[in-house]
Amino acid sequence: MREGWPRAVLAGITAALVTAATATGGSVIATPISSDPYTNQSSQHRTQVEPDSFGFGNTVVATFQTGRFNAGGGSSNIGWATTTNAGRTWTTGMLPGTTIYQGGPWSRISDPAVAYDPLHDVWMISTLTFGMGLTPFGAPSAILTSRSTDGGLTWQSPVTTSLGATNFYDKNWITCDTWPQSPHYGNCYTEWDDNGLGNRVLMSTSTDGGLTWGPAVAPQGFPSGLGGQPVAQPNGNVIVPYEGGVGIRSLRSTDGGATWQDFPVSNVIDHGVAGNLRTSPLPSAEVDAEGKVYVVWQDCRFRSGCTSNDIVMSTSTDGMAWTAPVRIPIDVVTSGADHFIPGIAVDRSTSGSTARLALAYYYYPVAMCSTSTCDLTVGFVSSTDGGTTWTQPRTVAGPFKLAWIAQTDQGPMVGDYISTSFAGGPLAFPVFSIAKPPVNGVFNERAASARFDVTITGVPIPVRRDPIRFRGQPSAMAPLELAARR
């Protein structure tokens, strides 16, 4: 469906695929799956940043900020892109009823995260909104949930998960219990923090497919943190790794979200990424068929002098006891490369020593670079033995210059997180932002994806030039700082 979309937008979306550079493991084709359609002068166009995704069956739903603002955070709206045939074609559009640019009351919107509830057959996108009308900053703020009941192809106006009339919420995330054997099958859980209360972590639960949400619940001890990513285990327990100020921590609920306890995972030693690129060691988390939770983040502990970051991983079966972080061996520790902003996926039909893992990440081939010389690149590795061994890395997209991507008051931005999801069996889909040089002051930064069969050493699968379908019409070393990351 292409009604109402400008020809220029259609042409940009259906342009030739972007061919990536060659890495040790070979070259990959990155496919644009959406584009920024907005024209308001207050935000940066055309930009799409900070993607999340979730896969179930042959469906992957991706979501991302569209039209990123420079100062104060947020974007014009949240975009989405859905494939129901394991990546052959994508349908894309913008969420309705959100900001003033799409028929809603909110000034800005940020931090999209996606989940699927198989019991109620509902896809959900959780978002953070703030400011009303033309007043963009401060309270009120809200956590919203947009729902799709047709497989992620159309979306309803959002329901309110939590409204902070005098609060300033931040960094939300959502998951649903997808395990039929779980006593809490069909529960969905949203995490966020209240920046005005020192980043106090809060949780809310829905039992009706995201139509209504319970009250905000603070875990025992009122912990503070940022960027929690809840995952549900097959036994019904929920584990929420998050950045806790001096390291990675984990929340745990064994009663369907009624109460939560807090446990340490690991300290973090983070190398500041060159070029003032906006990054932080926010965790990325997933779970396998036996309930083992995998958490990754950027960390420099294995590099002499902390001169650059690796992606490190810790695991747990109960959310209380965690393994010591291990380095994912993307390259040798003397490579001089810097790795950051990871997004991990676990094939939920596998587990243990045969668990399939997929990891996308950004990196600089040379860590010691400047704003003008840094080559921002997307990489990918995978494992079919639960992370014991990993494939050779592949370059998925890039390199991009930092001047090509959205600029913010916390540095150039591709996102505080990216995502990888499994669908169609062993197919892994990293979702990320790609960029070309701006033209006449207009950016060309878009959401993109690729697909890999991880059973044959992570071989990329070519994506056909099938047209993208359109839905919806746009209207005109120290303790880690827990600053707002909207």
C-alpha positions as CSV (number, residue, x, y, z in Angstrom):
1,M,0.0,0.0,0.0
2,R,1.6,3.2,-1.1
3,E,-1.2,5.7,-0.9
4,G,-0.1,9.1,0.4
5,W,3.6,8.6,0.3
6,P,5.8,11.1,-1.6
7,R,7.5,9.7,-4.7
8,A,10.9,10.8,-3.3
9,V,10.3,8.6,-0.2
10,L,9.3,5.6,-2.3
11,A,12.3,6.1,-4.5
12,G,14.7,6.3,-1.5
13,I,13.3,3.2,0.1
14,T,13.3,1.0,-3.0
15,A,16.8,2.1,-4.1
16,A,19.5,-0.4,-4.8
17,L,20.8,-2.4,-1.9
18,V,23.8,-1.1,0.0
19,T,26.9,-3.3,-0.5
20,A,29.0,-3.5,2.6
21,A,32.8,-3.5,2.8
22,T,34.7,-6.8,3.0
23,A,35.9,-8.1,6.4
24,T,37.7,-11.2,7.4
25,G,34.6,-13.3,7.0
26,G,33.4,-11.8,3.7
27,S,31.0,-9.2,2.5
28,V,27.3,-8.9,3.3
29,I,24.3,-7.1,1.7
30,A,22.5,-4.6,4.1
31,T,19.0,-3.9,3.1
32,P,17.2,-0.6,3.9
33,I,13.8,-1.5,5.5
34,S,12.4,2.0,6.1
35,S,13.0,5.7,5.7
36,D,12.2,9.0,7.5
37,P,9.1,10.6,5.8
38,Y,8.8,13.7,8.0
39,T,9.5,17.3,7.1
40,N,9.1,19.3,10.3
41,Q,12.0,21.7,10.6
42,S,12.5,21.1,14.4
43,S,14.2,17.7,14.1
44,Q,16.9,16.1,11.8
45,H,15.7,14.5,8.6
46,R,16.2,12.0,7.2
47,T,17.3,10.0,10.2
48,Q,16.4,6.7,11.8
49,V,18.2,5.5,14.9
50,E,18.0,3.1,17.8
51,P,16.3,0.0,16.5
52,D,14.9,-2.9,18.4
53,S,13.4,-6.1,16.9
54,F,11.7,-9.4,17.9
55,G,11.2,-12.6,15.9
56,F,8.6,-15.3,16.2
57,G,7.9,-18.0,13.6
58,N,8.7,-16.4,10.2
59,T,7.9,-12.9,11.5
60,V,10.3,-10.2,12.6
61,V,9.0,-6.8,13.7
62,A,11.6,-4.0,13.9
63,T,11.1,-0.5,15.3
64,F,13.2,2.6,15.5
65,Q,13.2,6.4,16.1
66,T,12.4,8.5,13.1
67,G,13.4,12.1,12.7
68,R,15.8,12.5,15.7
69,F,16.0,15.8,17.5
70,N,19.4,17.2,18.2
71,A,18.9,18.8,21.7
72,G,16.7,17.3,24.4
73,G,16.3,13.8,22.9
74,G,13.5,12.0,21.2
75,S,12.2,12.0,17.6
76,S,9.3,13.0,15.5
77,N,7.8,9.5,15.7
78,I,8.6,5.8,15.9
79,G,8.7,3.8,12.7
80,W,8.2,0.1,12.3
81,A,9.0,-2.6,9.6
82,T,7.6,-6.1,9.5
83,T,8.5,-9.2,7.5
84,T,6.1,-12.2,7.7
85,N,8.2,-14.3,5.3
86,A,11.6,-14.4,7.0
87,G,13.0,-11.4,5.3
88,R,11.9,-11.7,1.7
89,T,9.7,-8.6,1.9
90,W,9.1,-5.9,4.5
91,T,6.1,-3.7,5.2
92,T,6.8,-0.4,6.9
93,G,5.0,2.6,8.4
94,M,4.8,5.0,11.4
95,L,3.0,4.5,14.6
96,P,-0.4,6.4,14.8
97,G,-1.7,8.5,17.6
98,T,1.7,9.3,19.2
99,T,3.2,12.7,18.6
100,I,1.9,15.9,17.1
101,Y,3.4,14.9,13.8
102,Q,1.2,11.7,13.7
103,G,-2.1,12.7,15.2
104,G,-1.2,12.4,18.9
105,P,-0.6,14.9,21.7
106,W,3.0,14.3,22.5
107,S,6.0,16.5,21.6
108,R,8.6,13.8,21.2
109,I,8.9,10.0,21.3
110,S,11.9,7.7,22.0
111,D,13.2,4.4,23.1
112,P,11.2,1.9,21.0
113,A,11.2,-1.8,22.0
114,V,9.1,-4.6,20.6
115,A,7.6,-7.8,22.0
116,Y,5.1,-10.5,21.0
117,D,2.4,-12.2,23.1
118,P,1.5,-15.5,21.5
119,L,-1.3,-16.3,24.0
120,H,-3.3,-13.2,22.8
121,D,-1.6,-13.0,19.4
122,V,-0.6,-9.4,19.9
123,W,2.5,-7.6,18.8
124,M,3.5,-4.6,21.0
125,I,5.8,-1.7,20.7
126,S,6.7,0.1,23.9
127,T,7.7,3.8,23.7
128,L,8.7,6.7,25.8
129,T,7.0,10.1,25.2
130,F,7.5,13.4,26.8
131,G,6.3,17.0,26.4
132,M,2.9,18.1,25.3
133,G,2.1,19.9,22.1
134,L,4.9,22.4,21.2
135,T,6.5,22.2,24.7
136,P,9.2,19.5,24.3
137,F,11.0,19.3,27.6
138,G,10.3,17.8,31.0
139,A,7.1,16.4,32.4
140,P,4.7,15.1,31.7
141,S,6.1,11.9,30.3
142,A,4.6,8.5,29.7
143,I,5.3,4.9,28.7
144,L,3.0,3.9,25.9
145,T,2.2,0.6,24.3
146,S,1.1,0.4,20.7
147,R,-0.6,-2.9,19.7
148,S,-1.0,-4.9,16.5
149,T,-3.5,-7.7,16.2
150,D,-2.8,-8.6,12.5
151,G,0.8,-9.8,12.7
152,G,2.5,-6.4,12.9
153,L,1.1,-5.1,9.7
154,T,-1.1,-2.3,11.1
155,W,-1.0,-0.6,14.5
156,Q,-3.5,0.9,16.9
157,S,-3.2,4.1,18.7
158,P,-1.3,3.5,21.9
159,V,-2.6,2.7,25.4
160,T,-0.8,4.2,28.4
161,T,1.3,1.8,30.4
162,S,2.3,4.5,32.9
163,L,1.8,8.3,33.0
164,G,4.3,10.5,34.9
165,A,2.4,13.8,35.3
166,T,5.3,15.3,37.2
167,N,7.9,12.7,36.5
168,F,10.5,12.3,33.8
169,Y,10.6,8.6,32.7
170,D,13.4,7.1,30.7
171,K,14.7,3.9,28.9
172,N,11.8,1.6,28.7
173,W,11.8,-2.0,27.5
174,I,9.2,-4.7,27.0
175,T,9.0,-8.5,26.8
176,C,6.2,-11.2,27.0
177,D,6.2,-14.7,28.4
178,T,6.1,-16.8,25.2
179,W,6.4,-20.2,26.9
180,P,3.2,-22.3,26.9
181,Q,4.5,-24.4,29.9
182,S,5.0,-21.3,32.0
183,P,2.5,-20.5,34.8
184,H,2.6,-16.9,33.6
185,Y,2.2,-17.6,29.9
186,G,0.9,-14.5,28.2
187,N,2.1,-12.1,30.8
188,C,3.9,-9.0,29.4
189,Y,6.4,-7.0,31.4
190,T,7.6,-3.4,30.9
191,E,10.6,-1.9,32.6
192,W,11.6,1.8,32.8
193,D,13.3,4.2,35.2
194,D,12.2,7.5,36.7
195,N,15.0,9.9,36.0
196,G,13.5,12.5,38.4
197,L,13.9,9.9,41.3
198,G,17.5,9.2,40.6
199,N,16.8,6.6,37.8
200,R,14.6,4.5,40.1
201,V,13.8,1.2,38.3
202,L,10.1,0.4,37.8
203,M,8.2,-2.5,36.5
204,S,4.6,-3.0,35.2
205,T,2.7,-6.2,34.2
206,S,-0.1,-6.8,31.7
207,T,-2.2,-10.0,31.6
208,D,-4.5,-9.1,28.7
209,G,-2.3,-8.6,25.7
210,G,-1.1,-5.1,26.6
211,L,-4.6,-3.5,26.8
212,T,-4.2,-2.6,30.4
213,W,-1.2,-2.5,32.7
214,G,-0.8,-2.9,36.5
215,P,0.7,-0.2,38.7
216,A,4.4,0.7,38.6
217,V,6.2,-1.6,41.0
218,A,9.6,-0.7,42.5
219,P,11.9,-3.7,43.2
220,Q,13.0,-4.4,46.8
221,G,15.6,-1.8,47.9
222,F,14.5,0.7,45.3
223,P,17.5,0.2,43.0
224,S,18.5,2.8,40.4
225,G,19.6,2.0,36.9
226,L,19.2,2.3,33.2
227,G,18.5,0.3,30.2
228,G,16.9,-2.9,31.7
229,Q,16.0,-5.7,29.3
230,P,13.5,-8.1,30.7
231,V,13.4,-11.7,29.5
232,A,11.0,-14.5,30.5
233,Q,12.2,-18.0,31.3
234,P,10.2,-21.1,30.5
235,N,9.5,-21.7,34.2
236,G,7.8,-18.3,34.4
237,N,10.5,-16.4,36.2
238,V,11.5,-13.0,34.7
239,I,15.1,-11.7,34.6
240,V,15.9,-8.1,33.9
241,P,19.6,-7.2,33.4
242,Y,20.2,-3.5,33.6
243,E,23.1,-1.0,33.9
244,G,23.2,-0.2,37.6
245,G,25.7,2.6,38.0
246,V,28.8,0.7,39.0
247,G,28.1,-2.3,36.8
248,I,25.5,-4.7,35.4
249,R,22.8,-5.9,37.8
250,S,19.7,-8.1,37.5
251,L,16.2,-8.0,38.7
252,R,14.3,-11.2,39.3
253,S,10.6,-12.0,39.7
254,T,9.2,-15.5,40.5
255,D,5.6,-14.4,41.0
256,G,4.5,-13.0,37.7
257,G,5.8,-9.5,38.3
258,A,4.2,-8.9,41.7
259,T,7.6,-8.5,43.4
260,W,11.1,-8.1,42.3
261,Q,14.6,-8.7,43.9
262,D,17.9,-7.2,42.8
263,F,21.2,-9.1,42.3
264,P,24.7,-8.1,41.0
265,V,26.0,-9.4,37.6
266,S,29.4,-7.8,37.1
267,N,31.3,-4.7,37.3
268,V,32.0,-2.8,34.1
269,I,35.2,-1.3,32.7
270,D,34.2,0.9,29.7
271,H,36.5,2.6,27.2
272,G,35.2,6.0,26.1
273,V,34.5,5.6,22.3
274,A,36.3,8.1,20.1
275,G,34.6,10.9,18.2
276,N,32.2,11.5,21.1
277,L,30.0,8.8,19.6
278,R,27.0,8.3,21.9
279,T,27.6,4.9,23.6
280,S,27.3,3.4,27.0
281,P,27.6,-0.2,28.4
282,L,23.9,-0.8,28.4
283,P,23.2,-4.6,28.4
284,S,21.6,-6.7,25.6
285,A,19.9,-9.8,26.9
286,E,18.2,-13.0,25.6
287,V,17.1,-16.4,26.8
288,D,17.3,-20.0,25.4
289,A,14.9,-22.9,25.5
290,E,16.1,-24.1,28.9
291,G,16.0,-20.7,30.5
292,K,19.6,-19.8,30.3
293,V,20.0,-16.0,30.1
294,Y,22.8,-14.4,28.0
295,V,23.8,-10.8,28.7
296,V,26.4,-8.9,26.6
297,W,27.8,-5.4,26.9
298,Q,30.8,-3.3,25.8
299,D,33.8,-3.6,28.1
300,C,37.6,-3.0,28.0
301,R,38.8,-5.3,30.8
302,F,40.6,-7.7,28.4
303,R,42.5,-4.9,26.6
304,S,45.8,-3.7,28.0
305,G,45.4,-0.2,29.2
306,C,41.7,-0.2,28.4
307,T,42.5,1.2,25.0
308,S,39.3,-0.2,23.3
309,N,36.3,-2.3,24.0
310,D,35.4,-5.9,23.4
311,I,31.9,-7.3,23.6
312,V,31.8,-9.5,26.8
313,M,29.1,-12.0,27.9
314,S,27.8,-13.4,31.2
315,T,25.2,-16.1,31.7
316,S,22.8,-17.3,34.4
317,T,20.2,-19.9,34.8
318,D,18.4,-18.2,37.7
319,G,19.1,-14.5,37.5
320,M,20.9,-14.6,40.9
321,A,24.3,-16.3,40.2
322,W,26.1,-15.1,37.0
323,T,29.3,-16.4,35.3
324,A,32.3,-14.2,35.1
325,P,32.3,-12.2,31.9
326,V,34.1,-13.8,29.0
327,R,35.3,-12.0,25.9
328,I,33.6,-12.8,22.6
329,P,36.6,-13.3,20.3
330,I,35.8,-11.1,17.4
331,D,39.5,-10.3,16.9
332,V,42.7,-10.5,18.9
333,V,43.1,-8.2,21.9
334,T,45.9,-6.4,20.1
335,S,43.8,-5.6,17.0
336,G,43.4,-1.9,17.9
337,A,39.7,-2.1,17.0
338,D,36.9,-0.8,19.3
339,H,33.6,-2.7,19.6
340,F,30.4,-1.3,21.1
341,I,26.6,-1.1,21.1
342,P,25.9,-4.9,20.9
343,G,22.6,-6.6,20.1
344,I,22.4,-10.3,20.9
345,A,19.9,-12.9,19.7
346,V,19.3,-16.5,20.9
347,D,17.3,-19.0,19.0
348,R,14.7,-19.9,21.5
349,S,14.2,-23.4,20.0
350,T,17.8,-24.3,21.0
351,S,19.7,-24.5,24.3
352,G,22.8,-25.5,26.1
353,S,25.8,-26.7,24.1
354,T,23.8,-26.4,20.9
355,A,22.3,-23.0,21.5
356,R,22.4,-20.7,18.5
357,L,23.6,-17.2,19.2
358,A,23.9,-14.2,16.9
359,L,25.5,-10.9,17.7
360,A,25.5,-7.6,15.8
361,Y,27.6,-4.7,17.0
362,Y,29.2,-1.5,15.8
363,Y,33.0,-1.0,15.7
364,Y,35.8,1.2,14.7
365,P,38.6,-0.7,12.8
366,V,40.9,1.8,14.5
367,A,40.0,2.8,18.0
368,M,42.3,5.8,18.0
369,C,40.5,8.0,15.6
370,S,38.9,11.5,15.5
371,T,35.5,12.8,14.7
372,S,36.5,13.3,11.1
373,T,38.5,10.0,10.6
374,C,36.5,7.4,12.6
375,D,35.0,4.7,10.3
376,L,31.8,3.5,12.0
377,T,31.0,-0.1,10.8
378,V,28.5,-2.8,11.6
379,G,29.8,-6.3,12.3
380,F,28.3,-9.7,12.9
381,V,29.4,-13.0,14.5
382,S,27.4,-16.2,15.5
383,S,27.7,-19.4,17.5
384,T,26.1,-22.8,17.3
385,D,27.5,-24.1,20.6
386,G,26.1,-21.7,23.2
387,G,29.0,-19.3,22.8
388,T,31.9,-21.7,23.2
389,T,33.1,-20.9,19.7
390,W,32.2,-18.1,17.3
391,T,32.4,-17.6,13.6
392,Q,34.8,-15.3,11.8
393,P,33.4,-11.7,11.9
394,R,31.6,-10.3,8.9
395,T,31.2,-6.7,8.0
396,V,27.5,-6.0,7.5
397,A,27.5,-2.3,6.6
398,G,29.8,0.7,6.6
399,P,32.1,2.4,7.1
400,F,30.1,5.6,7.8
401,K,31.5,8.9,8.9
402,L,30.2,10.4,12.1
403,A,29.0,13.5,10.2
404,W,26.6,11.3,8.3
405,I,24.5,10.3,11.3
406,A,22.1,12.1,13.6
407,Q,23.7,14.6,15.9
408,T,22.6,14.9,19.6
409,D,23.6,16.9,22.7
410,Q,25.3,13.6,23.8
411,G,27.2,13.0,20.6
412,P,26.6,11.6,17.1
413,M,24.0,8.8,17.3
414,V,23.1,5.5,15.7
415,G,21.3,4.4,18.9
416,D,21.9,3.5,22.6
417,Y,21.1,0.0,21.4
418,I,20.7,-2.1,18.3
419,S,19.1,-5.5,17.9
420,T,19.3,-9.0,16.5
421,S,16.5,-11.5,16.2
422,F,15.9,-15.1,15.0
423,A,13.1,-16.1,12.7
424,G,12.5,-18.7,10.1
425,G,14.4,-21.4,12.0
426,P,18.2,-20.7,12.0
427,L,17.9,-17.3,10.3
428,A,19.4,-14.3,12.2
429,F,18.3,-10.8,11.4
430,P,20.5,-7.9,12.7
431,V,18.7,-4.6,12.6
432,F,20.8,-1.4,12.7
433,S,21.2,2.1,11.2
434,I,23.1,2.8,8.0
435,A,24.1,6.1,6.5
436,K,25.2,7.8,3.3
437,P,26.6,11.4,3.0
438,P,24.1,14.1,3.6
439,V,22.9,16.0,0.5
440,N,22.2,19.7,0.7
441,G,22.2,19.4,4.5
442,V,19.7,16.6,4.6
443,F,20.8,13.3,6.2
444,N,20.4,9.9,4.7
445,E,20.4,7.6,7.7
446,R,18.0,4.7,7.6
447,A,17.0,1.5,9.4
448,A,18.3,-1.6,7.7
449,S,18.6,-5.3,8.2
450,A,20.5,-8.4,6.9
451,R,19.9,-12.1,7.3
452,F,22.2,-14.9,8.0
453,D,21.9,-18.7,8.3
454,V,23.9,-19.4,11.4
455,T,23.9,-23.2,10.8
456,I,26.3,-22.7,7.8
457,T,28.9,-20.6,9.6
458,G,26.9,-17.4,9.5
459,V,26.6,-17.2,5.7
460,P,24.6,-14.2,4.6
461,I,21.5,-14.8,2.5
462,P,20.9,-12.4,-0.4
463,V,17.7,-10.4,-0.1
464,R,15.6,-10.1,-3.3
465,R,14.6,-6.7,-4.6
466,D,11.0,-7.3,-3.7
467,P,9.3,-4.0,-3.1
468,I,8.8,-2.8,0.4
469,R,5.2,-2.2,1.2
470,F,4.0,0.8,3.1
471,R,1.3,1.3,5.7
472,G,0.2,4.5,7.4
473,Q,0.7,8.0,6.2
474,P,2.8,10.6,7.9
475,S,1.5,14.1,8.6
476,A,3.2,17.2,7.8
477,M,36.9,3.7,34.5
478,A,34.7,5.6,37.1
479,P,31.2,4.7,38.3
480,L,29.0,4.7,35.2
481,E,27.0,7.8,34.9
482,L,23.2,7.3,34.8
483,A,22.3,10.3,32.9
484,A,19.1,10.4,30.9
485,R,19.5,8.6,27.6
486,R,16.3,9.5,25.7
